[in-house]
Amino acid sequence: MFRTEDLGARTDELIRAGRFFFERGWVPATAGNFSARLDERHLVITASGRHKGELDAEGFLVVGQEGEVLSPGRKPSAETALHLMLYRREPSLGAVLHTHSRSATLLSRLSPGGVVLEGYEVLKALPGVDTHAARLEVPVFPNDQDIPRLAAQVEHFFREHPEPRGYLIEGHGLYTWGRTVGDARRHVEAFEFLFECELEMRRLTR
């Protein structure tokens, strides 16, 4: 069973991430969802419908690896299956963060086949990237209200495309992850900066 102190620590980290993202306009209204691993069988995830800039401990619940709710009276994010799929796929994964910035939303609609990021120094903030010359393709999946079906589609793609750093859902937002909440938060920052650059570059070079 997970330790209570780990639940408190991960919840605090996710609360701080929510405030940070909201101040930058990356989780408007009640958009976005966050989770962190507590042990090999449990994770803490944001409750459905909570404002991510105003989270407190009541805005979270614990779920098991099959999605079973272990915090009575609380409803998990509707997109919990997208988190669980990533944790099952990568045992070293410690956190998954999902944001809804304007840049990610617009870019995903402009690039339904995927967003290519290349030539940006900030790419080096992402795991496994050690040069600005790296070419990173961020897949874009069509939006789908059937979350288990969407999760299966993402998982199938990842079987054939190893070492993903994140993905976009069209008209929806970014999913990225890391070994810790801090790592995942840094990846969100890097992606959001890169998406803003890419969107502005396209506008200026039309």
Secondary structure as GFF3:
##gff-version 3
##sequence-region A 1 206
A	DSSP	alpha_helix	4	23	.	.	.	ID=ss1
A	DSSP	beta_strand	33	39	.	.	.	ID=ss2
A	DSSP	beta_strand	42	46	.	.	.	ID=ss3
A	DSSP	three_ten_helix	57	59	.	.	.	ID=ss4
A	DSSP	beta_strand	60	64	.	.	.	ID=ss5
A	DSSP	alpha_helix	80	89	.	.	.	ID=ss6
A	DSSP	beta_strand	95	99	.	.	.	ID=ss7
A	DSSP	alpha_helix	102	110	.	.	.	ID=ss8
A	DSSP	beta_strand	115	118	.	.	.	ID=ss9
A	DSSP	three_ten_helix	121	125	.	.	.	ID=ss10
A	DSSP	beta_strand	135	138	.	.	.	ID=ss11
A	DSSP	beta_strand	140	141	.	.	.	ID=ss12
A	DSSP	alpha_helix	147	160	.	.	.	ID=ss13
A	DSSP	beta_strand	166	169	.	.	.	ID=ss14
A	DSSP	beta_strand	173	178	.	.	.	ID=ss15
A	DSSP	alpha_helix	181	204	.	.	.	ID=ss16
###
